[in-house]
């Protein structure tokens, strides 16, 4: 890969990802593109969504259908 595309939600995400992108460029030449998350996903972390899913909650309104199916399959494998 020559480019990494990442979404950022908050300023703290941006600060961390900016440092990571600078290291990636210096060490490997890989460029990073940072895109702001949409308003509807700004405060939803993947860690929280995983926890909700593994506790039996419905995360379908927060993820794409393909991601929801993958998470449901993973939850089923762990039961």
mmCIF file of the N, C-alpha and C atoms, coordinates in Angstrom:
data_MODEL
# 
_entry.id   MODEL 
# 
loop_
_atom_site.group_PDB 
_atom_site.id 
_atom_site.type_symbol 
_atom_site.label_atom_id 
_atom_site.label_alt_id 
_atom_site.label_comp_id 
_atom_site.label_asym_id 
_atom_site.label_entity_id 
_atom_site.label_seq_id 
_atom_site.pdbx_PDB_ins_code 
_atom_site.Cartn_x 
_atom_site.Cartn_y 
_atom_site.Cartn_z 
_atom_site.occupancy 
_atom_site.B_iso_or_equiv 
_atom_site.pdbx_formal_charge 
_atom_site.auth_seq_id 
_atom_site.auth_comp_id 
_atom_site.auth_asym_id 
_atom_site.auth_atom_id 
_atom_site.pdbx_PDB_model_num 
ATOM 1   N N  . UNK A 1 1  ? 0.844   -1.187  0.000  1.00 0.00 ? 1  UNK A N  1 
ATOM 2   C CA . UNK A 1 1  ? 0.000   0.000   0.000  1.00 0.00 ? 1  UNK A CA 1 
ATOM 3   C C  . UNK A 1 1  ? 0.885   1.245   0.000  1.00 0.00 ? 1  UNK A C  1 
ATOM 4   N N  . UNK A 1 2  ? 0.423   2.258   -0.674 1.00 0.00 ? 2  UNK A N  1 
ATOM 5   C CA . UNK A 1 2  ? 1.174   3.513   -0.676 1.00 0.00 ? 2  UNK A CA 1 
ATOM 6   C C  . UNK A 1 2  ? 0.420   4.620   0.049  1.00 0.00 ? 2  UNK A C  1 
ATOM 7   N N  . UNK A 1 3  ? -0.859  4.351   0.385  1.00 0.00 ? 3  UNK A N  1 
ATOM 8   C CA . UNK A 1 3  ? -1.693  5.343   1.078  1.00 0.00 ? 3  UNK A CA 1 
ATOM 9   C C  . UNK A 1 3  ? -2.571  4.628   2.099  1.00 0.00 ? 3  UNK A C  1 
ATOM 10  N N  . UNK A 1 4  ? -2.723  5.234   3.262  1.00 0.00 ? 4  UNK A N  1 
ATOM 11  C CA . UNK A 1 4  ? -3.636  4.763   4.301  1.00 0.00 ? 4  UNK A CA 1 
ATOM 12  C C  . UNK A 1 4  ? -4.699  5.835   4.477  1.00 0.00 ? 4  UNK A C  1 
ATOM 13  N N  . UNK A 1 5  ? -5.967  5.427   4.510  1.00 0.00 ? 5  UNK A N  1 
ATOM 14  C CA . UNK A 1 5  ? -7.070  6.364   4.730  1.00 0.00 ? 5  UNK A CA 1 
ATOM 15  C C  . UNK A 1 5  ? -7.684  6.033   6.085  1.00 0.00 ? 5  UNK A C  1 
ATOM 16  N N  . UNK A 1 6  ? -7.785  7.049   6.951  1.00 0.00 ? 6  UNK A N  1 
ATOM 17  C CA . UNK A 1 6  ? -8.335  6.847   8.293  1.00 0.00 ? 6  UNK A CA 1 
ATOM 18  C C  . UNK A 1 6  ? -9.357  7.924   8.596  1.00 0.00 ? 6  UNK A C  1 
ATOM 19  N N  . UNK A 1 7  ? -10.368 7.538   9.354  1.00 0.00 ? 7  UNK A N  1 
ATOM 20  C CA . UNK A 1 7  ? -11.351 8.500   9.826  1.00 0.00 ? 7  UNK A CA 1 
ATOM 21  C C  . UNK A 1 7  ? -10.995 8.963   11.223 1.00 0.00 ? 7  UNK A C  1 
ATOM 22  N N  . UNK A 1 8  ? -11.228 10.214  11.514 1.00 0.00 ? 8  UNK A N  1 
ATOM 23  C CA . UNK A 1 8  ? -10.975 10.755  12.852 1.00 0.00 ? 8  UNK A CA 1 
ATOM 24  C C  . UNK A 1 8  ? -12.245 11.396  13.377 1.00 0.00 ? 8  UNK A C  1 
ATOM 25  N N  . UNK A 1 9  ? -12.485 11.238  14.684 1.00 0.00 ? 9  UNK A N  1 
ATOM 26  C CA . UNK A 1 9  ? -13.700 11.754  15.299 1.00 0.00 ? 9  UNK A CA 1 
ATOM 27  C C  . UNK A 1 9  ? -13.466 13.017  16.104 1.00 0.00 ? 9  UNK A C  1 
ATOM 28  N N  . UNK A 1 10 ? -12.382 13.058  16.838 1.00 0.00 ? 10 UNK A N  1 
ATOM 29  C CA . UNK A 1 10 ? -12.121 14.163  17.760 1.00 0.00 ? 10 UNK A CA 1 
ATOM 30  C C  . UNK A 1 10 ? -10.721 14.715  17.533 1.00 0.00 ? 10 UNK A C  1 
ATOM 31  N N  . UNK A 1 11 ? -10.452 15.836  18.165 1.00 0.00 ? 11 UNK A N  1 
ATOM 32  C CA . UNK A 1 11 ? -9.124  16.420  18.094 1.00 0.00 ? 11 UNK A CA 1 
ATOM 33  C C  . UNK A 1 11 ? -8.056  15.479  18.613 1.00 0.00 ? 11 UNK A C  1 
ATOM 34  N N  . UNK A 1 12 ? -8.371  14.725  19.659 1.00 0.00 ? 12 UNK A N  1 
ATOM 35  C CA . UNK A 1 12 ? -7.390  13.790  20.210 1.00 0.00 ? 12 UNK A CA 1 
ATOM 36  C C  . UNK A 1 12 ? -7.072  12.692  19.198 1.00 0.00 ? 12 UNK A C  1 
ATOM 37  N N  . UNK A 1 13 ? -8.086  12.234  18.428 1.00 0.00 ? 13 UNK A N  1 
ATOM 38  C CA . UNK A 1 13 ? -7.827  11.263  17.360 1.00 0.00 ? 13 UNK A CA 1 
ATOM 39  C C  . UNK A 1 13 ? -6.875  11.874  16.342 1.00 0.00 ? 13 UNK A C  1 
ATOM 40  N N  . UNK A 1 14 ? -7.145  13.135  15.975 1.00 0.00 ? 14 UNK A N  1 
ATOM 41  C CA . UNK A 1 14 ? -6.316  13.804  14.981 1.00 0.00 ? 14 UNK A CA 1 
ATOM 42  C C  . UNK A 1 14 ? -4.880  13.924  15.468 1.00 0.00 ? 14 UNK A C  1 
ATOM 43  N N  . UNK A 1 15 ? -4.692  14.320  16.717 1.00 0.00 ? 15 UNK A N  1 
ATOM 44  C CA . UNK A 1 15 ? -3.340  14.468  17.260 1.00 0.00 ? 15 UNK A CA 1 
ATOM 45  C C  . UNK A 1 15 ? -2.563  13.158  17.181 1.00 0.00 ? 15 UNK A C  1 
ATOM 46  N N  . UNK A 1 16 ? -3.192  12.073  17.585 1.00 0.00 ? 16 UNK A N  1 
ATOM 47  C CA . UNK A 1 16 ? -2.548  10.757  17.559 1.00 0.00 ? 16 UNK A CA 1 
ATOM 48  C C  . UNK A 1 16 ? -2.259  10.329  16.125 1.00 0.00 ? 16 UNK A C  1 
ATOM 49  N N  . UNK A 1 17 ? -3.265  10.432  15.261 1.00 0.00 ? 17 UNK A N  1 
ATOM 50  C CA . UNK A 1 17 ? -3.114  9.975   13.878 1.00 0.00 ? 17 UNK A CA 1 
ATOM 51  C C  . UNK A 1 17 ? -2.110  10.823  13.100 1.00 0.00 ? 17 UNK A C  1 
ATOM 52  N N  . UNK A 1 18 ? -2.015  12.096  13.412 1.00 0.00 ? 18 UNK A N  1 
ATOM 53  C CA . UNK A 1 18 ? -1.021  12.945  12.759 1.00 0.00 ? 18 UNK A CA 1 
ATOM 54  C C  . UNK A 1 18 ? 0.392   12.460  13.082 1.00 0.00 ? 18 UNK A C  1 
ATOM 55  N N  . UNK A 1 19 ? 0.630   12.150  14.351 1.00 0.00 ? 19 UNK A N  1 
ATOM 56  C CA . UNK A 1 19 ? 1.936   11.619  14.739 1.00 0.00 ? 19 UNK A CA 1 
ATOM 57  C C  . UNK A 1 19 ? 2.221   10.297  14.026 1.00 0.00 ? 19 UNK A C  1 
ATOM 58  N N  . UNK A 1 20 ? 1.204   9.432   13.984 1.00 0.00 ? 20 UNK A N  1 
ATOM 59  C CA . UNK A 1 20 ? 1.361   8.133   13.321 1.00 0.00 ? 20 UNK A CA 1 
ATOM 60  C C  . UNK A 1 20 ? 1.648   8.315   11.833 1.00 0.00 ? 20 UNK A C  1 
ATOM 61  N N  . UNK A 1 21 ? 0.953   9.264   11.194 1.00 0.00 ? 21 UNK A N  1 
ATOM 62  C CA . UNK A 1 21 ? 1.161   9.481   9.767  1.00 0.00 ? 21 UNK A CA 1 
ATOM 63  C C  . UNK A 1 21 ? 2.568   10.007  9.483  1.00 0.00 ? 21 UNK A C  1 
ATOM 64  N N  . UNK A 1 22 ? 3.079   10.857  10.374 1.00 0.00 ? 22 UNK A N  1 
ATOM 65  C CA . UNK A 1 22 ? 4.432   11.374  10.183 1.00 0.00 ? 22 UNK A CA 1 
ATOM 66  C C  . UNK A 1 22 ? 5.466   10.260  10.311 1.00 0.00 ? 22 UNK A C  1 
ATOM 67  N N  . UNK A 1 23 ? 5.266   9.363   11.269 1.00 0.00 ? 23 UNK A N  1 
ATOM 68  C CA . UNK A 1 23 ? 6.173   8.214   11.407 1.00 0.00 ? 23 UNK A CA 1 
ATOM 69  C C  . UNK A 1 23 ? 6.082   7.302   10.193 1.00 0.00 ? 23 UNK A C  1 
ATOM 70  N N  . UNK A 1 24 ? 4.853   7.011   9.753  1.00 0.00 ? 24 UNK A N  1 
ATOM 71  C CA . UNK A 1 24 ? 4.674   6.146   8.591  1.00 0.00 ? 24 UNK A CA 1 
ATOM 72  C C  . UNK A 1 24 ? 5.374   6.719   7.363  1.00 0.00 ? 24 UNK A C  1 
ATOM 73  N N  . UNK A 1 25 ? 5.221   8.019   7.141  1.00 0.00 ? 25 UNK A N  1 
ATOM 74  C CA . UNK A 1 25 ? 5.847   8.642   5.977  1.00 0.00 ? 25 UNK A CA 1 
ATOM 75  C C  . UNK A 1 25 ? 7.372   8.557   6.076  1.00 0.00 ? 25 UNK A C  1 
ATOM 76  N N  . UNK A 1 26 ? 7.900   8.861   7.244  1.00 0.00 ? 26 UNK A N  1 
ATOM 77  C CA . UNK A 1 26 ? 9.357   8.868   7.427  1.00 0.00 ? 26 UNK A CA 1 
ATOM 78  C C  . UNK A 1 26 ? 9.949   7.463   7.332  1.00 0.00 ? 26 UNK A C  1 
ATOM 79  N N  . UNK A 1 27 ? 9.279   6.482   7.947  1.00 0.00 ? 27 UNK A N  1 
ATOM 80  C CA . UNK A 1 27 ? 9.834   5.130   8.007  1.00 0.00 ? 27 UNK A CA 1 
ATOM 81  C C  . UNK A 1 27 ? 9.572   4.296   6.761  1.00 0.00 ? 27 UNK A C  1 
ATOM 82  N N  . UNK A 1 28 ? 8.456   4.550   6.078  1.00 0.00 ? 28 UNK A N  1 
ATOM 83  C CA . UNK A 1 28 ? 8.097   3.668   4.964  1.00 0.00 ? 28 UNK A CA 1 
ATOM 84  C C  . UNK A 1 28 ? 7.694   4.393   3.684  1.00 0.00 ? 28 UNK A C  1 
ATOM 85  N N  . UNK A 1 29 ? 7.511   5.707   3.765  1.00 0.00 ? 29 UNK A N  1 
ATOM 86  C CA . UNK A 1 29 ? 7.070   6.450   2.589  1.00 0.00 ? 29 UNK A CA 1 
ATOM 87  C C  . UNK A 1 29 ? 5.573   6.402   2.357  1.00 0.00 ? 29 UNK A C  1 
ATOM 88  N N  . UNK A 1 30 ? 4.840   5.736   3.233  1.00 0.00 ? 30 UNK A N  1 
ATOM 89  C CA . UNK A 1 30 ? 3.388   5.630   3.089  1.00 0.00 ? 30 UNK A CA 1 
ATOM 90  C C  . UNK A 1 30 ? 2.735   6.938   3.513  1.00 0.00 ? 30 UNK A C  1 
ATOM 91  N N  . UNK A 1 31 ? 1.868   7.452   2.672  1.00 0.00 ? 31 UNK A N  1 
ATOM 92  C CA . UNK A 1 31 ? 1.106   8.665   2.985  1.00 0.00 ? 31 UNK A CA 1 
ATOM 93  C C  . UNK A 1 31 ? -0.183  8.289   3.702  1.00 0.00 ? 31 UNK A C  1 
ATOM 94  N N  . UNK A 1 32 ? -0.669  9.174   4.548  1.00 0.00 ? 32 UNK A N  1 
ATOM 95  C CA . UNK A 1 32 ? -1.922  8.957   5.273  1.00 0.00 ? 32 UNK A CA 1 
ATOM 96  C C  . UNK A 1 32 ? -2.872  10.101  4.964  1.00 0.00 ? 32 UNK A C  1 
ATOM 97  N N  . UNK A 1 33 ? -4.114  9.741   4.687  1.00 0.00 ? 33 UNK A N  1 
ATOM 98  C CA . UNK A 1 33 ? -5.177  10.724  4.481  1.00 0.00 ? 33 UNK A CA 1 
ATOM 99  C C  . UNK A 1 33 ? -6.131  10.609  5.657  1.00 0.00 ? 33 UNK A C  1 
ATOM 100 N N  . UNK A 1 34 ? -6.347  11.718  6.361  1.00 0.00 ? 34 UNK A N  1 
ATOM 101 C CA . UNK A 1 34 ? -7.249  11.743  7.508  1.00 0.00 ? 34 UNK A CA 1 
ATOM 102 C C  . UNK A 1 34 ? -8.548  12.425  7.108  1.00 0.00 ? 34 UNK A C  1 
ATOM 103 N N  . UNK A 1 35 ? -9.655  11.731  7.313  1.00 0.00 ? 35 UNK A N  1 
ATOM 104 C CA . UNK A 1 35 ? -10.971 12.261  6.978  1.00 0.00 ? 35 UNK A CA 1 
ATOM 105 C C  . UNK A 1 35 ? -11.799 12.415  8.241  1.00 0.00 ? 35 UNK A C  1 
ATOM 106 N N  . UNK A 1 36 ? -12.475 13.536  8.404  1.00 0.00 ? 36 UNK A N  1 
ATOM 107 C CA . UNK A 1 36 ? -13.331 13.684  9.582  1.00 0.00 ? 36 UNK A CA 1 
ATOM 108 C C  . UNK A 1 36 ? -14.549 12.776  9.465  1.00 0.00 ? 36 UNK A C  1 
ATOM 109 N N  . UNK A 1 37 ? -14.923 12.167  10.578 1.00 0.00 ? 37 UNK A N  1 
ATOM 110 C CA . UNK A 1 37 ? -16.111 11.321  10.608 1.00 0.00 ? 37 UNK A CA 1 
ATOM 111 C C  . UNK A 1 37 ? -17.354 12.185  10.472 1.00 0.00 ? 37 UNK A C  1 
ATOM 112 N N  . UNK A 1 38 ? -18.381 11.599  9.920  1.00 0.00 ? 38 UNK A N  1 
ATOM 113 C CA . UNK A 1 38 ? -19.658 12.305  9.828  1.00 0.00 ? 38 UNK A CA 1 
ATOM 114 C C  . UNK A 1 38 ? -20.230 12.564  11.204 1.00 0.00 ? 38 UNK A C  1 
ATOM 115 N N  . UNK A 1 39 ? -21.069 13.550  11.296 1.00 0.00 ? 39 UNK A N  1 
ATOM 116 C CA . UNK A 1 39 ? -21.679 13.941  12.570 1.00 0.00 ? 39 UNK A CA 1 
ATOM 117 C C  . UNK A 1 39 ? -22.340 12.756  13.273 1.00 0.00 ? 39 UNK A C  1 
ATOM 118 N N  . UNK A 1 40 ? -22.981 11.899  12.500 1.00 0.00 ? 40 UNK A N  1 
ATOM 119 C CA . UNK A 1 40 ? -23.708 10.769  13.102 1.00 0.00 ? 40 UNK A CA 1 
ATOM 120 C C  . UNK A 1 40 ? -22.788 9.716   13.708 1.00 0.00 ? 40 UNK A C  1 
ATOM 121 N N  . UNK A 1 41 ? -21.495 9.721   13.336 1.00 0.00 ? 41 UNK A N  1 
ATOM 122 C CA . UNK A 1 41 ? -20.561 8.746   13.876 1.00 0.00 ? 41 UNK A CA 1 
ATOM 123 C C  . UNK A 1 41 ? -19.488 9.386   14.748 1.00 0.00 ? 41 UNK A C  1 
ATOM 124 N N  . UNK A 1 42 ? -19.611 10.659  15.002 1.00 0.00 ? 42 UNK A N  1 
ATOM 125 C CA . UNK A 1 42 ? -18.582 11.387  15.715 1.00 0.00 ? 42 UNK A CA 1 
ATOM 126 C C  . UNK A 1 42 ? -18.291 10.908  17.115 1.00 0.00 ? 42 UNK A C  1 
ATOM 127 N N  . UNK A 1 43 ? -19.271 10.389  17.802 1.00 0.00 ? 43 UNK A N  1 
ATOM 128 C CA . UNK A 1 43 ? -19.045 10.008  19.196 1.00 0.00 ? 43 UNK A CA 1 
ATOM 129 C C  . UNK A 1 43 ? -19.153 8.506   19.427 1.00 0.00 ? 43 UNK A C  1 
ATOM 130 N N  . UNK A 1 44 ? -19.147 7.710   18.378 1.00 0.00 ? 44 UNK A N  1 
ATOM 131 C CA . UNK A 1 44 ? -19.293 6.267   18.516 1.00 0.00 ? 44 UNK A CA 1 
ATOM 132 C C  . UNK A 1 44 ? -17.939 5.599   18.324 1.00 0.00 ? 44 UNK A C  1 
ATOM 133 N N  . UNK A 1 45 ? -17.470 4.934   19.365 1.00 0.00 ? 45 UNK A N  1 
ATOM 134 C CA . UNK A 1 45 ? -16.184 4.241   19.240 1.00 0.00 ? 45 UNK A CA 1 
ATOM 135 C C  . UNK A 1 45 ? -16.424 2.770   18.926 1.00 0.00 ? 45 UNK A C  1 
ATOM 136 N N  . UNK A 1 46 ? -15.523 2.190   18.160 1.00 0.00 ? 46 UNK A N  1 
ATOM 137 C CA . UNK A 1 46 ? -15.651 0.771   17.813 1.00 0.00 ? 46 UNK A CA 1 
ATOM 138 C C  . UNK A 1 46 ? -15.588 -0.107  19.062 1.00 0.00 ? 46 UNK A C  1 
ATOM 139 N N  . UNK A 1 47 ? -14.815 0.297   20.059 1.00 0.00 ? 47 UNK A N  1 
ATOM 140 C CA . UNK A 1 47 ? -14.738 -0.478  21.308 1.00 0.00 ? 47 UNK A CA 1 
ATOM 141 C C  . UNK A 1 47 ? -16.093 -0.542  21.995 1.00 0.00 ? 47 UNK A C  1 
ATOM 142 N N  . UNK A 1 48 ? -16.771 0.596   22.042 1.00 0.00 ? 48 UNK A N  1 
ATOM 143 C CA . UNK A 1 48 ? -18.101 0.606   22.652 1.00 0.00 ? 48 UNK A CA 1 
ATOM 144 C C  . UNK A 1 48 ? -19.085 -0.248  21.867 1.00 0.00 ? 48 UNK A C  1 
ATOM 145 N N  . UNK A 1 49 ? -19.028 -0.154  20.550 1.00 0.00 ? 49 UNK A N  1 
ATOM 146 C CA . UNK A 1 49 ? -19.933 -0.949  19.720 1.00 0.00 ? 49 UNK A CA 1 
ATOM 147 C C  . UNK A 1 49 ? -19.676 -2.441  19.891 1.00 0.00 ? 49 UNK A C  1 
ATOM 148 N N  . UNK A 1 50 ? -18.411 -2.841  19.954 1.00 0.00 ? 50 UNK A N  1 
ATOM 149 C CA . UNK A 1 50 ? -18.097 -4.258  20.181 1.00 0.00 ? 50 UNK A CA 1 
ATOM 150 C C  . UNK A 1 50 ? -18.671 -4.730  21.513 1.00 0.00 ? 50 UNK A C  1 
ATOM 151 N N  . UNK A 1 51 ? -18.502 -3.920  22.534 1.00 0.00 ? 51 UNK A N  1 
ATOM 152 C CA . UNK A 1 51 ? -19.009 -4.302  23.845 1.00 0.00 ? 51 UNK A CA 1 
ATOM 153 C C  . UNK A 1 51 ? -20.525 -4.445  23.831 1.00 0.00 ? 51 UNK A C  1 
ATOM 154 N N  . UNK A 1 52 ? -21.204 -3.493  23.215 1.00 0.00 ? 52 UNK A N  1 
ATOM 155 C CA . UNK A 1 52 ? -22.671 -3.562  23.119 1.00 0.00 ? 52 UNK A CA 1 
ATOM 156 C C  . UNK A 1 52 ? -23.081 -4.835  22.386 1.00 0.00 ? 52 UNK A C  1 
ATOM 157 N N  . UNK A 1 53 ? -22.423 -5.123  21.258 1.00 0.00 ? 53 UNK A N  1 
ATOM 158 C CA . UNK A 1 53 ? -22.767 -6.312  20.467 1.00 0.00 ? 53 UNK A CA 1 
ATOM 159 C C  . UNK A 1 53 ? -22.544 -7.591  21.270 1.00 0.00 ? 53 UNK A C  1 
ATOM 160 N N  . UNK A 1 54 ? -21.417 -7.691  21.961 1.00 0.00 ? 54 UNK A N  1 
ATOM 161 C CA . UNK A 1 54 ? -21.124 -8.904  22.723 1.00 0.00 ? 54 UNK A CA 1 
ATOM 162 C C  . UNK A 1 54 ? -22.032 -9.065  23.938 1.00 0.00 ? 54 UNK A C  1 
ATOM 163 N N  . UNK A 1 55 ? -22.648 -7.965  24.371 1.00 0.00 ? 55 UNK A N  1 
ATOM 164 C CA . UNK A 1 55 ? -23.618 -8.047  25.465 1.00 0.00 ? 55 UNK A CA 1 
ATOM 165 C C  . UNK A 1 55 ? -25.040 -8.237  24.951 1.00 0.00 ? 55 UNK A C  1 
ATOM 166 N N  . UNK A 1 56 ? -25.182 -8.418  23.634 1.00 0.00 ? 56 UNK A N  1 
ATOM 167 C CA . UNK A 1 56 ? -26.486 -8.709  23.047 1.00 0.00 ? 56 UNK A CA 1 
ATOM 168 C C  . UNK A 1 56 ? -27.236 -7.511  22.512 1.00 0.00 ? 56 UNK A C  1 
ATOM 169 N N  . UNK A 1 57 ? -26.624 -6.331  22.511 1.00 0.00 ? 57 UNK A N  1 
ATOM 170 C CA . UNK A 1 57 ? -27.293 -5.137  22.016 1.00 0.00 ? 57 UNK A CA 1 
ATOM 171 C C  . UNK A 1 57 ? -27.264 -5.054  20.497 1.00 0.00 ? 57 UNK A C  1 
ATOM 172 N N  . UNK A 1 58 ? -28.141 -4.247  19.959 1.00 0.00 ? 58 UNK A N  1 
ATOM 173 C CA . UNK A 1 58 ? -28.258 -4.056  18.514 1.00 0.00 ? 58 UNK A CA 1 
ATOM 174 C C  . UNK A 1 58 ? -27.439 -2.836  18.085 1.00 0.00 ? 58 UNK A C  1 
ATOM 175 N N  . UNK A 1 59 ? -26.464 -3.046  17.210 1.00 0.00 ? 59 UNK A N  1 
ATOM 176 C CA . UNK A 1 59 ? -25.612 -1.947  16.738 1.00 0.00 ? 59 UNK A CA 1 
ATOM 177 C C  . UNK A 1 59 ? -25.899 -1.585  15.283 1.00 0.00 ? 59 UNK A C  1 
ATOM 178 N N  . UNK A 1 60 ? -26.961 -2.129  14.718 1.00 0.00 ? 60 UNK A N  1 
ATOM 179 C CA . UNK A 1 60 ? -27.254 -1.977  13.290 1.00 0.00 ? 60 UNK A CA 1 
ATOM 180 C C  . UNK A 1 60 ? -27.378 -0.518  12.847 1.00 0.00 ? 60 UNK A C  1 
ATOM 181 N N  . UNK A 1 61 ? -27.847 0.359   13.706 1.00 0.00 ? 61 UNK A N  1 
ATOM 182 C CA . UNK A 1 61 ? -28.004 1.752   13.298 1.00 0.00 ? 61 UNK A CA 1 
ATOM 183 C C  . UNK A 1 61 ? -26.680 2.504   13.255 1.00 0.00 ? 61 UNK A C  1 
ATOM 184 N N  . UNK A 1 62 ? -25.614 1.894   13.776 1.00 0.00 ? 62 UNK A N  1 
ATOM 185 C CA . UNK A 1 62 ? -24.320 2.562   13.845 1.00 0.00 ? 62 UNK A CA 1 
ATOM 186 C C  . UNK A 1 62 ? -23.308 2.067   12.825 1.00 0.00 ? 62 UNK A C  1 
ATOM 187 N N  . UNK A 1 63 ? -23.595 0.938   12.162 1.00 0.00 ? 63 UNK A N  1 
ATOM 188 C CA . UNK A 1 63 ? -22.640 0.338   11.229 1.00 0.00 ? 63 UNK A CA 1 
ATOM 189 C C  . UNK A 1 63 ? -23.340 -0.047  9.933  1.00 0.00 ? 63 UNK A C  1 
ATOM 190 N N  . UNK A 1 64 ? -22.555 -0.334  8.914  1.00 0.00 ? 64 UNK A N  1 
ATOM 191 C CA . UNK A 1 64 ? -23.120 -0.783  7.647  1.00 0.00 ? 64 UNK A CA 1 
ATOM 192 C C  . UNK A 1 64 ? -23.674 -2.204  7.807  1.00 0.00 ? 64 UNK A C  1 
ATOM 193 N N  . UNK A 1 65 ? -24.568 -2.625  6.927  1.00 0.00 ? 65 UNK A N  1 
ATOM 194 C CA . UNK A 1 65 ? -25.086 -3.995  7.011  1.00 0.00 ? 65 UNK A CA 1 
ATOM 195 C C  . UNK A 1 65 ? -23.988 -5.061  6.980  1.00 0.00 ? 65 UNK A C  1 
ATOM 196 N N  . UNK A 1 66 ? -22.970 -4.868  6.156  1.00 0.00 ? 66 UNK A N  1 
ATOM 197 C CA . UNK A 1 66 ? -21.883 -5.851  6.074  1.00 0.00 ? 66 UNK A CA 1 
ATOM 198 C C  . UNK A 1 66 ? -21.122 -5.948  7.399  1.00 0.00 ? 66 UNK A C  1 
ATOM 199 N N  . UNK A 1 67 ? -20.852 -4.820  8.025  1.00 0.00 ? 67 UNK A N  1 
ATOM 200 C CA . UNK A 1 67 ? -20.158 -4.823  9.316  1.00 0.00 ? 67 UNK A CA 1 
ATOM 201 C C  . UNK A 1 67 ? -21.044 -5.464  10.380 1.00 0.00 ? 67 UNK A C  1 
ATOM 202 N N  . UNK A 1 68 ? -22.319 -5.147  10.373 1.00 0.00 ? 68 UNK A N  1 
ATOM 203 C CA . UNK A 1 68 ? -23.243 -5.727  11.345 1.00 0.00 ? 68 UNK A CA 1 
ATOM 204 C C  . UNK A 1 68 ? -23.259 -7.249  11.223 1.00 0.00 ? 68 UNK A C  1 
ATOM 205 N N  . UNK A 1 69 ? -23.316 -7.762  9.998  1.00 0.00 ? 69 UNK A N  1 
ATOM 206 C CA . UNK A 1 69 ? -23.310 -9.212  9.786  1.00 0.00 ? 69 UNK A CA 1 
ATOM 207 C C  . UNK A 1 69 ? -22.018 -9.833  10.297 1.00 0.00 ? 69 UNK A C  1 
ATOM 208 N N  . UNK A 1 70 ? -20.897 -9.191  10.027 1.00 0.00 ? 70 UNK A N  1 
ATOM 209 C CA . UNK A 1 70 ? -19.603 -9.714  10.483 1.00 0.00 ? 70 UNK A CA 1 
ATOM 210 C C  . UNK A 1 70 ? -19.524 -9.744  12.005 1.00 0.00 ? 70 UNK A C  1 
ATOM 211 N N  . UNK A 1 71 ? -20.005 -8.697  12.637 1.00 0.00 ? 71 UNK A N  1 
ATOM 212 C CA . UNK A 1 71 ? -19.984 -8.642  14.106 1.00 0.00 ? 71 UNK A CA 1 
ATOM 213 C C  . UNK A 1 71 ? -20.918 -9.704  14.683 1.00 0.00 ? 71 UNK A C  1 
ATOM 214 N N  . UNK A 1 72 ? -22.102 -9.842  14.111 1.00 0.00 ? 72 UNK A N  1 
ATOM 215 C CA . UNK A 1 72 ? -23.041 -10.870 14.587 1.00 0.00 ? 72 UNK A CA 1 
ATOM 216 C C  . UNK A 1 72 ? -22.439 -12.265 14.451 1.00 0.00 ? 72 UNK A C  1 
ATOM 217 N N  . UNK A 1 73 ? -21.720 -12.519 13.357 1.00 0.00 ? 73 UNK A N  1 
ATOM 218 C CA . UNK A 1 73 ? -21.075 -13.822 13.169 1.00 0.00 ? 73 UNK A CA 1 
ATOM 219 C C  . UNK A 1 73 ? -19.994 -14.044 14.222 1.00 0.00 ? 73 UNK A C  1 
ATOM 220 N N  . UNK A 1 74 ? -19.241 -13.010 14.520 1.00 0.00 ? 74 UNK A N  1 
ATOM 221 C CA . UNK A 1 74 ? -18.184 -13.113 15.533 1.00 0.00 ? 74 UNK A CA 1 
ATOM 222 C C  . UNK A 1 74 ? -18.790 -13.364 16.916 1.00 0.00 ? 74 UNK A C  1 
ATOM 223 N N  . UNK A 1 75 ? -19.889 -12.677 17.214 1.00 0.00 ? 75 UNK A N  1 
ATOM 224 C CA . UNK A 1 75 ? -20.578 -12.879 18.489 1.00 0.00 ? 75 UNK A CA 1 
ATOM 225 C C  . UNK A 1 75 ? -21.072 -14.321 18.594 1.00 0.00 ? 75 UNK A C  1 
ATOM 226 N N  . UNK A 1 76 ? -21.645 -14.828 17.506 1.00 0.00 ? 76 UNK A N  1 
ATOM 227 C CA . UNK A 1 76 ? -22.147 -16.199 17.491 1.00 0.00 ? 76 UNK A CA 1 
ATOM 228 C C  . UNK A 1 76 ? -21.016 -17.207 17.697 1.00 0.00 ? 76 UNK A C  1 
ATOM 229 N N  . UNK A 1 77 ? -19.842 -16.945 17.137 1.00 0.00 ? 77 UNK A N  1 
ATOM 230 C CA . UNK A 1 77 ? -18.688 -17.842 17.300 1.00 0.00 ? 77 UNK A CA 1 
ATOM 231 C C  . UNK A 1 77 ? -18.221 -17.914 18.743 1.00 0.00 ? 77 UNK A C  1 
ATOM 232 N N  . UNK A 1 78 ? -18.404 -16.840 19.478 1.00 0.00 ? 78 UNK A N  1 
ATOM 233 C CA . UNK A 1 78 ? -17.928 -16.793 20.877 1.00 0.00 ? 78 UNK A CA 1 
ATOM 234 C C  . UNK A 1 78 ? -18.936 -17.363 21.851 1.00 0.00 ? 78 UNK A C  1 
ATOM 235 N N  . UNK A 1 79 ? -20.103 -17.696 21.371 1.00 0.00 ? 79 UNK A N  1 
ATOM 236 C CA . UNK A 1 79 ? -21.132 -18.267 22.292 1.00 0.00 ? 79 UNK A CA 1 
ATOM 237 C C  . UNK A 1 79 ? -21.166 -19.752 22.212 1.00 0.00 ? 79 UNK A C  1 
# 
